[in-house]
Structures are given as structure tokens and as C-alpha cells.
């Protein structure tokens, strides 16, 4: 897995994830999310998963931990899941926590702020 980080405007960071997010690489995603959350002034983190071939449950867990860590600090959302999304995950309850669309199509709607 590879992760690219880009500041799109002040306080807004995009993490572009490439490859598989699985048990072997989920810790790397955790660390990347933690590093962005430690930056001063970050208000929004967008995680772009369009180049992720497949996430296993540890990958989804890393994203949900990121949402939990962002509570009261920043908005974390995943507006662009990959082509795997509809067949992989359907519409589980945590879909809204990540700001994911119900049908797997990219969205520009804001994600949820933390778990509240």
C-alpha cells in the first residue's frame, strides 16, 4: 500500500491510498491519519480510496479509528470509495460515519463530524 498526502487548501488534507488495505498495511494507514491529525489547523481530512483494490476489515477499522480520533478536531470523510465498494460492503451502519454514499458512487456531500 502507498499513501500520498496533499494539502488542497489551508486546513484541508487529502490522503490518496493505493493498493490493498489489509492486516499487513492497516497500521500504516493508522499512522498516516494520526500524522495528519497532529498537524495544526487541520479541519478536514479526505481519504481517497479510488485506487484501493480492496480493504479488509482491518482497513475499515483503521478508517473508523481515524473518524473516532477526529472527533472535535476535524472532519474525516471518504467521498470516493473504489469500484469494490458496492459488492464489498453494501450499506452497513458505519457507511454514514465515513461520509460514504449508500450506492458506492463518489459524492461531494460532507462527511459526519466525528461520531456525534
N, C-alpha and C positions, 0 to 999 in steps of 0.2 A: 504494500500500500504506500502511496505517496500523498502528501498533503501540501498544497500550495496556499499561501496566505497573501491576501491582497487587501489593502485599505482603500475602499472605494471613495470615501469622503471622511472627514473627521468624525471619529466615533463609530464608524461603520466598517466592519471587517468581514471579508468573505474567506471561508476555508473551502478550497476545492479539493475534494477527496477523489483519488484514483485507485482503482484496483478493488480488492476484497477487504471488507472489514470483518475480521473473524477473531477467534481466540488468540491467534498469533499477533494480531495488529491492533486490537481494540485499545490496548494501553497507550499506543502511540496517538490515537485519536483523543483519548482522555488527556494526555499531556498537551496536545495542541490546543484543545479547548481551554484547559487551565491557564496556559500561557497567554491566550488572548484575554481571558477574564482578568488576569493580573495587570493588563495594560490600563493605564489611567485614561479615563474619559471614554471608554468603550460603552456604547449604548445599544448596539445591535450587532449580533453575530449571525451571519447567513452561512449555513453549511450546504454547499452544492454537491449533491450526490449523483449528478448525471453521468459521471464516469466511473461510478462504483458498479462492479459487475454483480455483486451480491453481498448483503450483510447477513451475518448470522445473529443469533440472539445476543451475543456479547457486543456486537456492533450497535444494535438497537439500544442495549443497555448503556453503552458509552454516550450515545446521544441523549438518552433520558437523564443520565448523571449530569451532563452538561446543562440541560434545562434546569435541573434542581440547583446546581451551583450558580446559575444565573439569576435566581430569584432575588429581586430587589436591586440587581446590579445592571442587568442588560436583558434584552430580548434575544432569544436564540430561536431561529426558525430554519426549516428545511423546505424551501419553496420548490425545489427541483429534485424529486426522487429520481431514480433511474428507471429504465424500462422494466426492471424486475419488480417494481412496486406493486402493480395490481395483482399479479399472480402470487407474490410472496406474502403480502401482509394484509390484503383486503382493507378493511376499515376497523382495526382494533381500537379500543378506547384511547390509547396513547397517541393516535393519529393527530388529534387536535393539539396536544401538548407540543408537538414538533412543528405545528403550522402546516402540516401536510394536507393536500387536497384529498377528499374522500375517494376520488376516482383515479388517482395517480397522475393526473395532468399537472404540469407546472402552474403555479399560482403566484400572484403578487400580493395576495392578502397578508396582512400582518400576522405573525405567529402569536401565540399566547405569551404573556409576560410571566415567566416563571411557571409555577404550578398553581397560582391563585386564580 
